Structure formats: C-alpha cells, structure tokens
C-alpha cells in the first residue's frame, strides 16, 4: 500500500483533508431544496465508492507488496468492529450536524459541534497515540477553539441584527429576539459523536491484527452506508424540520441532485482517506492521529471562507461582526500553524 514517507507529504495529505472536509457541504447547498434526508442516500453511496476505488488502487500499490485484501483478511474481528462502529458513529454525528444547520444555521451548528469535536478528538487521539510537542499541539487547539467561539459570536450577532430588523418591520409578533435551544442541543450531540468516531478508527488500527488505513477506510465506509438506511428511517418519519419525507420522493430527484449527493460523498471520503493515510505514516514522519485530526478539523475555516466569499452569509454585517470574523481567521491560521509545527519540535 502507498504511505507518505516524508513529513511534507503527510502534511499535504492532512491539508487535503481540511480542504475536502470544509468543501463537501457545498454540494448540499447546490442541490437547492432537495431534503437532506434524500441527499444523504447519494452521499453515503459516494463515500462507499471512494473507499472502494482507493482500496483497489492506492491500497494495492506500493513497494511493500502488501495488498488491501491481504490487510482485510488478516484483520481481527474486534478491529473490524471498531472501524465499522466508527463509521456508524460519524454518520449519526454528521446527520445531526446537517439537521442542526437546517434548524439553527451555521451560527450554531458548526462552531458548537466542530469545536466540541475538536476538543474531544485531539485529547482522546493524543492519549491513544501521543505524537508531537504537546504544548504546541494543545496550544494550537486552544487557539482554534477560540477562533470557533469568535465565529459563533459573529454569527449570533448577525442573527440578532436580522431578527431586530424583522421586529421593526412587523414581520414577527415577538418583541424580544430569542434563540432556539433545539439547534444547540443537536449541535452538542453532534459534537460529542463527531469527536468520538476518530478514536474508534484509531483503535481499529492498533495491535498486530489492526487494519491499515485503506482497509479501515473501507470498513468505515461500509458502516456509513449501512447505517444511513437505519438512521434515515427515523429522520424521514420524525424529521428535524418540515414534514415527514416519503421514501419514494428519492425517485423524484433530478439527475443533478443525485450526482451532487454522490459528489459530496466522494469529496468528504477523499479527505477522510487522506487523513487516515497521513495518520498511519511511519514513526519517523511524526504525523500522528491527533495532529491529522486537528488539521482536518481546520475544514471549519474552509467552510467559513466558502460561506463568506461565495455564499455571502455575512452580507449586511456591521463593523463589529466583521471584526469578530477577522480575528477568527487570524486565530484559526495561528492555531493550525502551531499544530503543524508540533511534530517538528518534538523531533529535536
């Protein structure tokens, strides 16, 4: 199988993860009014397709002659179960995140969920496989967390500003703007699960019978694909927002909507496979799961850039909101720089 043999190549894979994790949701936006429950069927298929293609290409090439199928056949049942469970846990977390976006928007969903996931994931991953200078690693994570908080404050200020405008225009009966706790609760639940799936993947890779990165990605993708049909039965019958969805509505989707769903899964899975491979680099490369995971969560920064520059989510923001947003970007870049430098200083 193909693995990075230098720190630079492993870091580039981690940065690819950040780009993919921060960009896949654009396909959901491009799908228009297509319900996320229906979008998710195609998304799960895209995740599985990407894992299969990677397994029989990059996972079956390289100088070591160790094939993906060899890796899968020798793996222990417990390791396979951890990988599959990781996919199931992620899938529920991601569906809750999308649901939170539908209810409360990016203002609540991404900062709360991804921020909590970052804290849980980095600490848990570092405990399982400590690599990199801890002061730089956790200091960088703290800066990223501060950036996420500023992002949440900026979104909240913009939401309150718009709500005040609605009140002045007489578009609502309430005289006091109120924030619904439903989106916060969904985001917190998503964050706990999102921070838990990656350590499960790491446990699936450990031990003499542990899975390699391409095999764990395949098992993980199977978990995502299978659990989608289970979770979607709940979300379609008891939707987070709107009316219940008829499964036959999936057949009424356009070719473009279905292709966008598959593309979303392909993009996210490409980033995830790159992340698993970077985290499985040889010890001398010094890019462990904690660093790979933290850099991958930098996708929140990419998502914010998409929202600001392309989707114009901060249109109408005042100076205070723009200042919060600017400081958010500065802290995020500084935090990611510290995380990236952590293995270099640990090596000296």
C-alpha positions as CSV (number, residue, x, y, z in Angstrom):
1,X,0.0,0.0,0.0
2,X,1.1,3.6,-0.5
3,X,2.0,5.6,2.6
4,X,3.7,9.0,2.9
5,X,7.5,8.7,3.6
6,X,8.2,12.4,4.5
7,X,6.6,14.9,6.9
8,X,5.8,17.2,4.0
9,X,3.8,14.6,2.1
10,X,1.9,13.6,5.2
11,X,1.2,17.2,6.0
12,X,-0.1,17.8,2.4
13,X,-2.5,14.8,2.9
14,X,-3.7,16.4,6.2
15,X,-4.3,19.7,4.4
16,X,-6.2,17.9,1.6
17,X,-8.4,16.5,4.4
18,X,-9.0,20.1,5.6
19,X,-10.0,21.2,2.1
20,X,-12.3,18.3,1.5
21,X,-14.0,18.4,4.9
22,X,-14.6,22.1,4.5
23,X,-15.9,21.9,1.0
24,X,-18.2,18.9,0.6
25,X,-21.3,20.7,2.1
26,X,-21.3,23.0,-0.9
27,X,-22.9,20.1,-2.9
28,X,-25.8,20.2,-0.4
29,X,-26.3,23.9,-1.0
30,X,-26.1,23.5,-4.7
31,X,-28.8,20.8,-4.5
32,X,-31.3,23.6,-3.7
33,X,-34.5,22.5,-2.0
34,X,-33.5,18.8,-2.0
35,X,-34.1,17.5,1.5
36,X,-31.0,16.4,3.4
37,X,-32.5,13.0,4.2
38,X,-32.8,12.2,0.5
39,X,-29.4,13.8,-0.3
40,X,-27.9,11.6,2.2
41,X,-28.6,8.3,0.3
42,X,-26.5,9.5,-2.6
43,X,-23.9,11.0,-0.2
44,X,-23.4,7.6,1.5
45,X,-23.0,5.9,-1.8
46,X,-20.3,8.4,-2.8
47,X,-18.4,7.6,0.5
48,X,-18.5,3.9,-0.3
49,X,-17.4,4.3,-3.9
50,X,-14.4,6.5,-2.9
51,X,-13.3,3.9,-0.3
52,X,-13.6,1.0,-2.8
53,X,-11.6,2.9,-5.5
54,X,-8.9,3.9,-3.1
55,X,-8.6,0.4,-1.7
56,X,-8.0,-1.2,-5.1
57,X,-5.7,1.5,-6.3
58,X,-3.5,3.2,-3.7
59,X,-4.3,0.5,-1.2
60,X,-3.0,-2.2,-3.6
61,X,0.1,-0.4,-4.9
62,X,3.5,0.4,-3.5
63,X,6.9,-1.1,-2.9
64,X,5.9,-3.3,0.1
65,X,3.6,-5.6,-1.9
66,X,1.0,-5.6,0.9
67,X,-2.4,-5.5,-0.7
68,X,-5.7,-4.1,0.6
69,X,-7.3,-7.6,0.5
70,X,-4.4,-9.1,2.5
71,X,-4.8,-6.4,5.1
72,X,-8.6,-7.0,5.3
73,X,-8.3,-10.8,5.5
74,X,-5.7,-10.8,8.4
75,X,-7.5,-8.2,10.5
76,X,-9.1,-9.1,13.8
77,X,-12.8,-9.1,14.2
78,X,-12.6,-6.6,17.0
79,X,-10.6,-4.2,14.9
80,X,-13.1,-4.5,12.1
81,X,-15.9,-3.9,14.5
82,X,-14.2,-0.7,15.8
83,X,-13.8,0.6,12.2
84,X,-17.4,-0.2,11.3
85,X,-18.7,1.4,14.6
86,X,-16.6,4.5,13.8
87,X,-18.5,4.9,10.5
88,X,-21.8,4.4,12.3
89,X,-21.0,7.0,14.9
90,X,-19.7,9.5,12.4
91,X,-22.8,9.1,10.2
92,X,-25.2,9.9,13.1
93,X,-23.0,12.8,14.1
94,X,-23.0,14.2,10.5
95,X,-26.7,13.8,10.1
96,X,-27.3,15.6,13.4
97,X,-24.9,18.4,12.2
98,X,-26.8,18.8,8.9
99,X,-30.1,18.8,10.9
100,X,-28.7,21.5,13.2
101,X,-27.8,23.6,10.2
102,X,-31.4,23.3,8.9
103,X,-32.8,24.4,12.3
104,X,-30.3,27.0,13.5
105,X,-27.9,27.6,10.6
106,X,-24.1,27.8,10.6
107,X,-24.2,30.2,13.5
108,X,-24.8,27.4,16.0
109,X,-24.2,24.1,14.2
110,X,-20.6,24.4,13.0
111,X,-19.0,26.3,15.9
112,X,-20.6,24.3,18.6
113,X,-20.4,20.8,17.0
114,X,-16.9,21.1,15.4
115,X,-15.5,23.0,18.4
116,X,-16.6,20.3,20.8
117,X,-15.5,17.5,18.5
118,X,-12.0,19.1,18.2
119,X,-11.5,19.2,22.0
120,X,-12.7,15.6,22.4
121,X,-10.9,14.2,19.4
122,X,-7.5,15.8,20.0
123,X,-7.3,14.8,23.6
124,X,-8.6,11.2,23.0
125,X,-6.3,10.7,20.0
126,X,-3.2,12.0,21.8
127,X,-3.9,9.7,24.7
128,X,-4.1,6.8,22.4
129,X,-1.0,7.7,20.3
130,X,1.0,10.6,21.7
131,X,3.0,12.3,18.9
132,X,4.2,15.9,18.5
133,X,5.0,18.5,21.1
134,X,2.1,18.7,23.5
135,X,2.4,22.4,24.2
136,X,2.3,23.3,20.6
137,X,-0.4,20.8,19.8
138,X,-2.8,21.7,22.6
139,X,-1.9,25.4,22.4
140,X,-2.8,25.4,18.7
141,X,-6.0,23.5,19.5
142,X,-6.9,26.2,22.1
143,X,-6.4,28.9,19.5
144,X,-8.6,27.1,17.1
145,X,-11.2,26.7,19.8
146,X,-11.0,30.5,20.5
147,X,-11.5,31.1,16.7
148,X,-14.5,28.9,16.7
149,X,-16.0,30.8,19.6
150,X,-15.5,34.1,17.8
151,X,-17.1,32.6,14.7
152,X,-20.1,31.7,16.8
153,X,-20.3,35.2,18.3
154,X,-20.2,36.8,14.9
155,X,-22.9,34.5,13.6
156,X,-25.0,35.2,16.7
157,X,-24.6,39.0,16.4
158,X,-25.6,38.8,12.7
159,X,-28.7,36.7,13.6
160,X,-29.8,39.1,16.3
161,X,-29.3,42.0,13.9
162,X,-31.6,40.4,11.3
163,X,-34.1,39.5,14.0
164,X,-34.3,43.1,15.2
165,X,-34.9,44.2,11.6
166,X,-37.8,41.7,11.4
167,X,-39.3,43.1,14.5
168,X,-39.0,46.7,13.3
169,X,-40.7,45.6,10.0
170,X,-43.5,44.0,11.9
171,X,-42.8,40.6,10.4
172,X,-43.0,38.8,13.8
173,X,-45.2,39.1,16.8
174,X,-42.4,38.8,19.3
175,X,-40.8,42.0,20.6
176,X,-37.7,40.2,22.0
177,X,-35.4,38.1,19.8
178,X,-35.0,34.6,21.1
179,X,-32.6,31.9,20.2
180,X,-34.0,28.4,19.9
181,X,-32.2,25.8,22.0
182,X,-33.1,23.0,19.6
183,X,-30.2,23.7,17.3
184,X,-27.8,24.0,20.2
185,X,-28.8,20.6,21.6
186,X,-28.5,19.0,18.2
187,X,-25.0,20.6,17.7
188,X,-23.8,19.4,21.1
189,X,-25.0,15.9,20.4
190,X,-23.3,16.0,17.0
191,X,-20.0,17.3,18.6
192,X,-19.8,14.5,21.2
193,X,-20.3,11.9,18.5
194,X,-18.1,13.7,16.0
195,X,-15.2,13.8,18.5
196,X,-15.7,10.1,19.2
197,X,-15.6,8.5,15.8
198,X,-11.9,9.1,15.1
199,X,-10.6,7.4,18.2
200,X,-12.7,4.4,17.3
201,X,-11.0,4.3,14.0
202,X,-7.6,4.6,15.7
203,X,-8.4,1.6,17.9
204,X,-9.3,-0.4,14.8
205,X,-5.8,0.2,13.5
206,X,-4.0,-0.8,16.7
207,X,-2.4,-4.2,17.5
208,X,-0.9,-7.0,15.5
209,X,-4.3,-7.6,13.8
210,X,-5.1,-3.9,13.3
211,X,-6.3,-2.6,9.9
212,X,-4.2,-0.4,7.6
213,X,-5.5,3.0,6.5
214,X,-7.2,1.8,3.3
215,X,-8.8,-1.2,4.9
216,X,-10.1,0.8,7.8
217,X,-11.5,3.4,5.4
218,X,-13.4,0.6,3.5
219,X,-14.8,-0.8,6.7
220,X,-15.7,2.7,7.9
221,X,-17.4,3.5,4.6
222,X,-19.5,0.3,4.9
223,X,-20.6,1.5,8.3
224,X,-21.6,4.8,6.9
225,X,-23.5,3.3,4.0
226,X,-25.4,0.6,6.0
227,X,-26.3,3.0,8.9
228,X,-27.7,5.6,6.6
229,X,-30.7,3.4,5.8
230,X,-31.3,2.9,9.5
231,X,-30.9,6.5,10.7
232,X,-32.8,7.9,7.7
233,X,-35.9,5.9,8.6
234,X,-36.0,7.9,11.8
235,X,-35.2,11.3,10.3
236,X,-37.7,10.8,7.4
237,X,-40.5,9.8,9.7
238,X,-39.7,12.2,12.6
239,X,-37.9,15.0,10.7
240,X,-35.9,17.6,12.5
241,X,-37.6,20.3,10.4
242,X,-40.5,20.2,8.0
243,X,-43.0,17.4,7.1
244,X,-42.2,13.7,7.0
245,X,-40.5,12.5,3.8
246,X,-41.8,9.7,1.6
247,X,-39.0,7.3,0.6
248,X,-40.4,7.4,-2.9
249,X,-39.5,11.1,-3.1
250,X,-36.0,9.9,-3.7
251,X,-37.0,8.7,-7.2
252,X,-38.4,12.2,-8.0
253,X,-35.0,13.8,-7.6
254,X,-33.2,15.2,-10.7
255,X,-30.0,13.7,-12.1
256,X,-28.2,16.8,-11.0
257,X,-29.4,16.4,-7.4
258,X,-28.3,12.7,-7.3
259,X,-24.9,13.5,-8.8
260,X,-24.4,16.3,-6.3
261,X,-25.1,13.9,-3.5
262,X,-22.6,11.4,-4.8
263,X,-20.0,14.1,-5.4
264,X,-20.5,15.3,-1.8
265,X,-19.7,11.8,-0.5
266,X,-16.7,11.4,-2.9
267,X,-15.2,14.7,-1.7
268,X,-15.7,14.0,2.0
269,X,-14.4,10.5,1.7
270,X,-11.3,11.6,-0.3
271,X,-10.4,13.9,2.6
272,X,-11.1,11.2,5.2
273,X,-8.9,8.6,3.4
274,X,-6.1,11.1,3.1
275,X,-6.5,11.7,6.8
276,X,-6.3,8.0,7.7
277,X,-3.2,7.6,5.5
278,X,-1.5,10.6,7.0
279,X,-2.2,9.4,10.5
280,X,-0.7,6.0,9.5
281,X,2.6,7.4,8.3
282,X,5.8,5.7,9.6
283,X,7.0,6.9,13.1
284,X,9.9,8.8,11.7
285,X,7.4,11.0,9.8
286,X,5.9,12.1,13.1
287,X,2.4,12.8,12.0
288,X,0.1,11.0,14.4
289,X,-3.7,10.8,14.6
290,X,-4.1,13.8,17.0
291,X,-2.3,16.1,14.5
292,X,-4.1,14.7,11.5
293,X,-7.4,15.0,13.1
294,X,-6.8,18.6,14.4
295,X,-5.7,19.7,11.0
296,X,-8.7,18.1,9.4
297,X,-11.0,20.0,11.6
298,X,-9.5,23.1,10.1
299,X,-12.1,22.4,7.5
300,X,-14.3,24.7,9.6
301,X,-12.0,27.5,8.4
302,X,-12.5,26.4,4.7
303,X,-16.3,26.2,5.3
304,X,-16.3,29.8,6.7
305,X,-14.4,31.0,3.7
306,X,-16.9,29.4,1.4
307,X,-19.7,31.0,3.4
308,X,-18.2,34.5,3.4
309,X,-16.8,34.7,-0.1
310,X,-19.2,32.5,-2.1
311,X,-22.5,32.2,-0.3
312,X,-22.4,35.7,1.2
313,X,-23.6,34.5,4.6
314,X,-22.2,37.7,6.3
315,X,-24.0,40.1,3.9
316,X,-25.3,43.1,5.9
317,X,-22.8,42.6,8.7
318,X,-21.7,45.7,10.6
319,X,-18.1,46.6,11.7
320,X,-18.3,44.7,15.0
321,X,-19.3,41.5,13.2
322,X,-16.6,41.9,10.6
323,X,-14.0,42.5,13.3
324,X,-15.0,39.3,15.1
325,X,-14.8,37.4,11.8
326,X,-11.3,38.9,11.0
327,X,-10.0,37.8,14.4
328,X,-11.5,34.4,13.9
329,X,-9.5,33.9,10.7
330,X,-6.3,35.1,12.4
331,X,-6.6,32.8,15.4
332,X,-7.5,29.8,13.2
333,X,-4.4,30.3,11.0
334,X,-2.2,30.7,14.0
335,X,-3.7,27.6,15.7
336,X,-3.2,25.4,12.6
337,X,0.4,26.7,12.2
338,X,1.2,25.6,15.8
339,X,-0.4,22.2,15.2
340,X,1.6,21.7,12.0
341,X,4.8,22.6,13.8
342,X,4.2,20.3,16.7
343,X,5.9,17.2,15.2
344,X,8.9,19.2,14.0
345,X,9.7,20.4,17.5
346,X,9.1,17.0,19.0
347,X,11.8,15.6,16.7
348,X,14.5,17.9,18.0
